[in-house]
Amino acid sequence: MEKVYITGMGIVSPLGNDVNAYWEALKRGASGIGPIDRFDVSGHRARIGGLVRDFDAEALFGRKEARRMDRFCQFALAAADQAWRDAGLEGAEVDAERVGVYVGSGIGGLETLLAQDGVLRERGPDRVSPTLVPMMIANMAAAMISIRFGLHGPTMAPVTACSIGNTSIGEAYRLIRGGYADLVIAGGSEAAVTEISLASFGNATALSGRNDEPAKASRPFDKGRDGFVMAEGAGIVVLESEAHARKRGARPHAEVVGYGASSDAYHMVATHPEGYGPYLAMKAALKEAGIAPEQADVVFAHATSTEIGDLSETRAIKRLFGDKAYDVPVSAVKSMTGHMLGAAGGAQAIALAKSLQDGVIPPTINLDEPDPECDLDYVPNKAREAKLNVGVSNSFGFGGHNAVIVLKAVDAARA
């Protein structure tokens, strides 16, 4: 079977709208969390979020095109453009029938739906936009990417809640390994920081209430954690077969070597308390990679800063790694970005690829007083240099969806 490389990466995030800005912020331990100022939050329990700033869709796509896309779709297209250019595909000759797009969204065009619902109620059915449905549906990011680049290969939008990014990357990896595609654009996008989602998550007591200290609100594994922080953005990668990458002289960022998926089969929203599903997904991903747990050099945790979620993931890591669990560094980038929901896995995959490239593990910030039951090495508060060859990235979602990918460092000169 073909090896599969990540040859292009693109991101839109609360920490910056290109890979370099995002990565430099992660290494510094910067926080992208601040007050929500796009709508009135005075009546909400949680009033903070990880918002994308300095993003001008009209400048990127033109006014007419931008107005035909929901914000989640704009993010996805912007990140895909970056990844396409980063892979050196601008002007390149590719067989469009063998290039696919696997890009999903957990919620899709929620802003558009809410806006048009308001139009319906205030102005009547005749005033509802005919573009509501195509702007709202979650597959439209994948569709618009395929349209933009003229790609005729398999195109789909996996929906596995907050594990979408890893699901997309993992399934795309298998598509290429199986010989069904040469190249796939994969990842996730989300723009769901809205009044209704903030209210729903807030009423479920899932969100942090540290409104006066936004930069300190997302604190995975810390004893004082009180919920996650909603965020938005897109993380997109270009996956490519080794033969195709070599043929055109592409320089890979990392190699995808394993993918595992599982279901908790436990609860609509609560994680299995012992982390059984995450354990199964990690075990399957490493088995496919042909890598023993003790050979993993770092774990990028899902770690959203919820009480049971962080604890169950810690237990899953301990179950998988045994005595080695206390030796493997665990990084929680959501401490800096907040939880980008359907975009989280793609953004985290990019962070892991950069970590393997540069030999730097981003910190878990705000880890001031570790939960006694969360007692692993979470790289607290300061980035760490390390020799890295293999990394594991975890993504889990409502409904008990678990998706894990394994990346391996590559010598770019070999491609």
N, C-alpha and C positions, 0 to 999 in steps of 0.2 A: 504494500500500500504506500501511497505517496506521503511524504512528510508535508506538513502544513505550517506555513510561516505567517506571522503578522507582518505585512510589509507597509501598511499605512495606518495612521491613527489620526483621529480628529475629535475635538471636544468643545462643548459649550457648557460652562459650569459656573457655580458661585465663586470659584477661585480663579476664573479667567476663561477666555474664549479661544484659546489655542493651547496646544499641548505643552509648549515651553512654559507659558505663564502658569498653567495648572500645576505642572511638576515642580517648578521653583517654589510655588506657594506651599505645596505639600511638604517639601523638604524643610522649609522654614518653620513649619508648624503653624501656618496662618489659618485664621478662621474666616469662612465665607458667610457666616451667619450674622444677620442684622435685623432691625425692625422691618416689618412688612409695611410698605407705603404705597402699594398699588390700589388698595381699597381700604375702607374703614374697618379697623379691627378692634375698635373700642369695646365692643360687646363680647369679644372672644376670650376664651381662657388662655390660648396661646396667641401671641401677637408678633412672633418672630419667625424667620425662615431663611433658607438659603436661596436667594434670588439671583438670577442672571442679570448682570448689569452691562451697560454699554453695548447692547446688542441692537443693531439697526437693520431690521429685515428689509426695509425698503432700499437701503444702500446696497445690500447684498443681492437682492433679487428683482428690484424695481417695484414701484408702487402697486401696479396692477397684479403682478404675480404674488407679492407678499400678502395682499388683501384676500387672496384665494386660498390661503393656507392658515390653519390654526397655528398657534405658537409652538406646540409640540412638533409639528411638521417643519416649521421654520428652523427649529433647533436641529432636527435630524438632518435636514438638507445642508445646513451650514457645516455640521460636523462631518458629513459624508464628503462634501467638497474638500475639506481639509485633508481627510484621509486619502482621497483619490489623488490629490496633488502630492501628498507626502509619499505615496507609493510610486510616484513617477509615472502615473498613468495618463496625465494630460498629453493628448496628441499621440498616445501609444496605440498600436494596432492590437486589438483583442478580438477574439471570437465572441461576439455579443450573446450568442446562443449558449455559451458556456460560462457566462458570468451571472451570478445570482445576487439577490438581496434578501437577507433575513434581518429585518429590523422591526421591533415591536414597541408597544407602549402599554402600560398598565391600565390607563384610563382613557387615553385618546384625546379628542378635541373637546375637553370639558368647558373651556372658556367660550368656545363657539356655541355649544349647546346652551349654556346659561344665558348668553347674550341673546340668542334667538328665542329662547323661552320668554325672556322679558319683552321682546318685540311682539310675540304672539299675544301675550296678556295685555299689553298696553295699546297695541295698534291693530290687532286682529290678524287672522290667518293670511290675508292677502299680502301682508307686509313681510312675512317670513322669507328669508333668503332661500332661493332654490339650491344654493351651494351648501346649505347646512349639513346635509347628510354626508356628502363627500369630504367636507372639511372635518367632520366629527369622527368618522369611523377610524378605528385604531390601525387599520392596514394602510392608511393613506401615506404615512411616512415612507414605508417601503415602496409603495407605488410611485410616489413622486421622485424618489431616488432612481428607480428604474427608468422612469420617463426622462429624467434629466440627462442620464448617461446613455440612453438608448440600449438598455440591457434586456435581453430576451430570455435569460435563464430563469430557474426557479425563484419566485419572489413570494415571500410570505411574511406574516407578522405574528410570531409566536406570542401567546398571552399566558404568562405564568406569574402574574403579579410582579413582585419586586425581584424575582429571579430571571426576568426576561433577558437581560443582557447576556448572562451566561448561557441561558437556553439557546439564544440565537447564535452565539459564537460556537457553542458545542455542537449544535445540529449542523451548522455550516461547515464546521471542521469535518464532521462525518460525511457530509455531501461531497466534499473534495476528496477525502480519503477513499471514498467509494468509487471515484472516477466519474462522478456525474457533473462536476463543474471544475473549472480551472481556478476560479477566483470568485469570492463571495464578499459582499459588503455586509457587515453584521454588527448588531448592537441594539441599543434601546434609546428611547427619548421620552421625556415627560415634561408637561407644563400644567400641573394640577394644583398649584398653590392658588386656590380660589376661596371665596367666602364659604361655599357649601362644604368643600372638603376639609377646610380648617375647622369648621364647626363640627363636622362629623367625627373626625379624629380627636378633636378636643373633648367632645362629649363622651367619647370612649375612653377618656383619660390616657390616651396613647402618646400625647405630645408633651414636651417639656414646658413647664410654666415659668422658666427662668427668664421672664421678659425684660428684667432690668439688667441682665448679664448675658446678652445674646451670644457673645463669643465663647462663653463658658457653659452654654446650655447643653450641647451635645457632648456627653462624657461617658463613652462606653467603658464598661467594667468598673467604673467608679462607684463607691458606696452611695454617693449622693445623686446618682442618675435618676431622672424622673420622667423619662420618655424621649421619643425621637423628635427631631426637628425637620419639618417638611422642607424639601428643596426641589429644584428643577434643573433641567439641562439635557444634554445628549452625549453619549459616548459611543463612537463608531470606529470600527477597525476594518481594514481590508485583509482578508485571509486569502492565501495563495498557495497553490501546490509548489513543491520544490522545483519540479521540472519547468513550470511556467515562470517562476521567479528567476531561475538560472538563465533561461532563454533570453530574458530581457534585461538581465543584469541588475535585478532588484536587490536592495540591501535590507534584509529583514531586521525587525526589532526583537523578535522572540519567536520561538517555535511552540505551537500548540501540540501537546503530546498526550493529553488525556481529558476526558469529559465523563462526568457521572451525574445522573439524575435520580431522584427518588421522591416519594411522597410520605409525609408523616402519617397520613390516614388517621388523624387524631382530632382536629378541631378546625373550624372555619378561619379563625384568626390567631389562636394561641399556638405557639411553638410547642412541640413535644418536650415536656420538662426535662427529659434525659437526653434530648438531642439525637434521638435514634435515626430520624430521617436524614439530618445533616451528616451524621456518621456514615450512613450507607452511601450517600452521594460522594463524600470524600474518598471512601474506600474504593468505590467503583472507578472514580476518576484516576486514582493512583494505580489501580490494577490495570486499566486500559493503557496507561502510560508505561507500564512495566517498571514502576518505581516503588521501592519499599518505603513505608512511611518515614523510616529513619534517614532516608536520603533527601527528604524535603528540607530546604534551607529556610523557608519563611512561609507563613500563612497570612494571607490578607483576609481578615474576618468580615463577615456580614455585619455584625456588631452595630446595631442601630441605636444603642443607649437605652434599651428597655430592660426592666428588671429581669423578666424571665427569659427574654431572647438572648441576652449576653451570657446568662448563666447556663442556658441549655447548650449554647455553642461551645462554651468552655468545657462542658461535660462531654460533648461530642469529640472535641479535639483530644481530650484525655483518653477517651475510649479508643480512638484510632491510634494515637501515638504511644500510649502506655507511658513508660518511664521517660521516653524521649520528649514527651509533651512539655516538660519544664525547660527543655533546651532549645526548642524551636521558637524563634521570635514570631509574635503575632501582632500585626499592624491593623489599626481600625481607622481608615481614612474618612469615614463618616463623622468622626469627631471634628473634622475640619470642613467638610462639604455639607453636612447634614445628610438626610436621606433623600436621594434623588429618585426614589421609587423605581419605575421601569428603566430609568437611565443609569441606575447605580452600578449594575454589573459591568456594563461597557466602560464606564468611567474607571471602575476599579481594575479592570483588565489592563487599561492603559497605564495606570499607576504601577501595576505589577511589572509590566513589560519594561517601563522606565527604571524601576528598581533593579531588575536583573541586569539591565544595560549598564547602569551607573554604579552598582554595588552600594546602594543607599536604601535603607529601610525607613519610610516615613514614620513619624511618631504617632502615637495615640495621645492627643492632647487632652488636657483637663483631667488627667488621671492623677488626682491629688491624694485620694485616700481609697486604695483599691478595696473592692468588695472582698471580704475574707474568703468567699467561695469562688471568686474569680482570681486565681493566684498564679496565673501563667506569666510569661515574659511578654508584656504587651508594648514594649518599646516606649515607655512613658515619656511624653512631653518633649523629647529631643530626638531628631533623626540619628540613625546609627549607620556607620559604614560597616560593610560585611562582604565577604566573598560569597556570592550567590550564584547557584546554578539552576535550582529547581524551586518554583513557587506554586503555591496552591491558592486559588481565589474562590471564596464562598459567596453564594447569593441564595437567599431564601425568600419565600413569599407567602402571603395570605393563602389559605387553603392547604398549606403544607407542602408547597412546591419547593424543591431543593435542586439547585444546579451548581456544579463545581467544575472548574476548569484547572488544568495543570499546564503551566508554561515553563519552558526551558530556555536558558540563555543560549545565544548563538554567536558565533564569530561571523560578523557581517562580511568579512572578506571571503568567506567560503561560498557565498551565494553568487 
